[in-house]
Amino acid sequence: MKKWLVSILLLVGTQAYAAGDAGCSSHGLVMADKEVQYFVEVNQEDLSREMAQGHGEKLATLAQMKGCRNEVAQKAFGTFAQSSYAKILPSANTSATEMVQNLNKEMAAQGDLAQMCHGS
Amino acid sequence: MVLKLVLSFLLAAPVLAWGRSSYLSQVQDQKLWEDPQWIKLGHYRKKWFGAYQSPLQGNFFISPHGDTDPKAELLATVNLLFGQDETSKKSQCRYLARMSWLKKRLDIDPQDIAPCPERDQWKKQLGAQELYIIFASSDLNSAGSSFGHTFLRAHNPQNTKEKELLDYGINYAAITGDDGGALYALKGLFGFYPGAYSMLPYYQKIREYTNMEGRNIWEYRLNFSPAEVEFLIDHLLELDGSYAPYYFADDNCSQQILELLEVAKPQLDLASSFHDFTIPLDTVKVLNQHHLLSGEKMRPSLQSEWRARYTALNAQEKKALKKVLKSTEPSAIADLDKKAQAEVLEASLSYLAIKEYREQKECKEEKYRLSVARAQLGAQTAPLQLEIPPSPLTSHDSQAFYLGYGKNDDFEFYRFKYRRAFHDLLSDDSSLSPFSHLEVLSFDFRYFTEKQNLDLYRFILLKIISTAPVNILDTPVSWKLDIGTEPRLSPFINIGAGLSFDFFRDTRFTVLALSENYELADTAQPYLGGEALFMTKHSGWRAFIGGKYLSSTTDGHHFPEYNAGLSTNISTVEIRGEYRQRDDVPEWMLSVVF
């Protein structure tokens, strides 16, 4: 009884307990070749904002995933993403898949950057 | 030489006895089912008279009585894992943690140990060597979120710096399906939902909290060795397919995470220190008291980021922000210099992102226009430097005892109060929702010296005051709810709603429309009225001053009420003074809270 009472209080008072995450088994690791794609899919909104300002944590993560290992290369990646913003995201409805394709294409066209960031 | 031969024969003798029956007798000889780690592996909890019960259901137990009988379960485990057929080999890979524990406790022929290449490959990809406990703290504008949420992060050392976002989060949650509203609430209360562990990329997991719910994330490295981390991961794998009834209050995320940690460090006794309900914030503190935490890192929520950006703008820029959000045309702020334009645009993008989550509506086009304009301005800004709020580890205890002395009119009294949880307007706000009140289950007794009687003065079932300040863009509602009994067991419900303003730093001014309803069991006396409250918390001192005016809806009686409070801490003890004058009856009170 006490347990129920406390439960009711907590529920009414807090809504603090996150539920959810249904259907994801513990086997669910992201396949290595889908890593970038999935990362962009989940974080597209944040990435778009960080690209517009030219810096940010998720942009730095993406830079590392694209092979930009040191800070200079990551900074260069940020500048590139900012200046190529409209090419990587040509419209408000650009999908994550298109975004990754555009990113790859634009990056390949940047000789210096492609050289700094390789092995992706 | 002969001696050597004899010796080696003697040494080899046990080899002949290897096999299932040997392992069973080794288990019997050592009474291994009493081993603390075996008890933790089965998530057994001690019931009355020393009986065991595990909440786990699903396909976890091998013996039909496995959930109540650790011995039967262990014998069934050895029987299953060391048979001669393929099932045994498969089962060894199914019960990785049990197997790993048995390998340490028993003398096992290496030939009886099956390789598990698939599992090894999976674990290699996960690469978990370190473990972090992640605490999602409260949303600054919501008193109700103060308890927080905890989960784990399995860290792969190859994920250096920002790449650590690619780690995996391990979460324990109720699997609720598509249920919503009342059904969700009811089922959650009575344990109808199965609770289970799940794993998600860390960046996906924290997004729920930092972006959608506006909670800052705190990370602490757990002092676990790589071997202990591996054991814990092995155990998680063996829990795949099993579940436990999820109770919002006690068998929740935090309780299960503590139990999980104990599986890998069986010498710990963390989970049993929580009896009635397990507040996530308290579990993090318990881990700290056991010296299991090192390092501390905060990841700001989108809301914290927005607030920092907004605060950094000057008056002219704030006006520009409003303008650009209204028109969503970058040209609206063309009169600012480039750097200011960039800052205003970044703030507006943060704002729109929050608005999308809050109002569940997309403003893609608007965001896109402003983003393109921001990108065109070039570098301009440096990464945002946020002020780190006080650590959750420094927040006050959730339960408290109050001892006090006071005078009601001319009658002196002593006060004894117990509060199960959590926080009020005179408490230190460290890491909690500021200027909020969240009180669950408190009993306030008074002993009047003249009448020489001790009586329950007030019981609070639930009291919430949630305040969020108005700014130039938003007018959030501040509200209060107060349910309990006063005097003695006479029930009351008081509610209020209104607005709050932050005119100066470290202060908040709140005005509310009120409905107070006392004597609900008798003839209800509904009063309507208003309240103004001014609160400040600065350099260790907390104070408030407030006034109400209430008018009866039945007999026309109306009266004012004045309130004031002042509080500070002397080491871990809080000293507070409170004054109240209701309907011309003055009352003051001095209390120590510990």
Contacts between the chains, C-beta under 8 A, distances in Angstrom:
chain1	res1	chain2	res2	distance
A	2	B	276	6.5
A	3	B	247	6.8
A	3	B	249	6.3
A	3	B	250	6.4
A	3	B	276	7.2
A	4	B	189	6.2
A	4	B	190	6.9
A	6	B	249	4.6
A	6	B	250	7.6
A	6	B	276	5.5
A	6	B	277	5.0
A	6	B	440	7.9
A	6	B	441	7.4
A	7	B	188	7.6
A	7	B	189	4.4
A	7	B	190	7.7
A	7	B	247	6.1
A	7	B	248	5.0
A	7	B	249	4.3
A	7	B	277	7.9
A	8	B	189	6.0
A	9	B	440	5.1
A	9	B	441	6.7
A	9	B	461	6.6
A	9	B	462	5.4
A	10	B	147	7.6
A	10	B	248	5.4
A	10	B	249	5.1
A	10	B	277	6.4
A	10	B	440	7.3
A	11	B	185	5.6
A	11	B	188	6.5
A	11	B	189	6.2
A	11	B	248	5.4
A	12	B	462	6.3
A	13	B	144	5.8
A	13	B	438	6.6
A	13	B	440	6.0
A	13	B	462	5.1
A	13	B	464	6.1
A	14	B	144	4.5
A	14	B	145	6.7
A	14	B	146	7.4
A	14	B	147	5.6
A	14	B	438	7.7
A	15	B	144	5.7
A	15	B	145	7.4
A	16	B	144	6.4
A	16	B	145	5.2
A	16	B	146	7.3
A	16	B	147	4.5
A	16	B	148	6.8
A	16	B	149	6.6
A	16	B	280	7.7
A	17	B	147	8.0
A	17	B	149	6.8
A	17	B	174	7.8
A	17	B	188	7.8
A	17	B	248	5.3
A	17	B	252	5.7
A	17	B	253	6.7
A	18	B	136	7.7
A	18	B	149	5.2
A	18	B	173	6.3
A	18	B	208	6.8
A	18	B	209	7.7
A	18	B	213	7.8
A	18	B	253	7.4
A	19	B	173	5.2
A	19	B	174	4.3
A	19	B	175	7.8
A	19	B	176	4.8
A	19	B	184	7.8
A	19	B	188	7.3
A	19	B	193	7.4
A	19	B	246	7.9
A	20	B	173	5.9
A	20	B	174	7.9
A	20	B	176	6.6
A	20	B	208	7.9
A	21	B	171	5.7
A	21	B	173	5.0
A	21	B	175	7.7
A	21	B	198	4.4
A	21	B	200	6.6
A	22	B	175	4.9
A	22	B	176	6.9
A	22	B	177	6.2
A	23	B	175	7.9
A	24	B	198	4.4
A	24	B	199	6.7
A	24	B	200	6.0
A	25	B	198	7.2
A	25	B	199	7.8
A	25	B	240	6.1
A	26	B	197	6.2
A	26	B	198	6.8
A	26	B	199	4.8
A	26	B	236	5.6
A	26	B	237	6.3
A	26	B	239	7.6
A	26	B	240	5.1
A	27	B	122	7.1
A	27	B	240	7.1
A	28	B	198	7.8
A	28	B	199	5.8
A	28	B	200	7.2
A	29	B	122	6.9
A	29	B	125	5.6
A	29	B	126	6.2
A	29	B	168	7.3
A	29	B	199	7.7
A	30	B	201	6.0
A	32	B	125	7.5
A	35	B	166	7.3
A	38	B	201	7.2
A	39	B	166	7.4
A	39	B	201	7.6
A	39	B	203	6.6
A	42	B	201	7.2
A	42	B	203	6.2
A	42	B	204	4.9
A	42	B	207	6.6
A	43	B	203	6.2
A	43	B	207	7.3
A	45	B	211	7.9
A	45	B	353	6.2
A	45	B	356	7.8
A	46	B	207	7.9
A	46	B	211	7.4
A	46	B	353	7.9
A	48	B	367	7.4
A	48	B	371	5.9
A	49	B	346	7.8
A	49	B	349	5.1
A	49	B	350	7.4
A	49	B	353	6.6
A	49	B	371	6.8
A	51	B	371	7.7
A	51	B	375	6.8
A	52	B	345	7.7
A	52	B	346	7.8
A	52	B	349	6.7
A	52	B	370	7.9
A	52	B	371	4.0
A	52	B	372	7.5
A	52	B	374	4.1
A	52	B	375	4.6
A	53	B	342	7.3
A	53	B	346	5.4
A	53	B	374	6.2
A	53	B	381	6.0
A	54	B	375	7.6
A	54	B	378	7.5
A	54	B	379	5.6
A	54	B	380	7.9
A	54	B	381	7.8
A	55	B	381	7.8
A	55	B	382	7.7
A	55	B	383	5.2
A	56	B	383	7.3
A	57	B	162	5.2
A	57	B	165	7.2
A	58	B	162	7.7
A	58	B	165	7.0
A	58	B	203	7.3
A	60	B	161	7.4
A	60	B	162	4.1
A	61	B	162	4.5
A	61	B	163	5.7
A	61	B	165	4.9
A	61	B	166	7.0
A	61	B	203	7.4
A	64	B	160	7.9
A	64	B	161	7.3
A	64	B	162	6.4
A	64	B	163	4.7
A	65	B	163	7.3
A	65	B	166	7.6
A	79	B	379	7.0
A	82	B	375	5.1
A	82	B	378	7.1
A	82	B	379	7.5
A	83	B	375	7.3
A	83	B	378	7.5
A	85	B	371	6.8
A	85	B	372	6.3
A	85	B	375	3.6
A	85	B	376	7.9
A	86	B	372	5.6
A	86	B	375	7.1
A	89	B	368	7.4
A	89	B	371	7.6
A	91	B	368	7.1
A	92	B	364	4.3
A	92	B	365	4.9
A	92	B	367	7.2
A	92	B	368	3.6
A	93	B	364	6.7
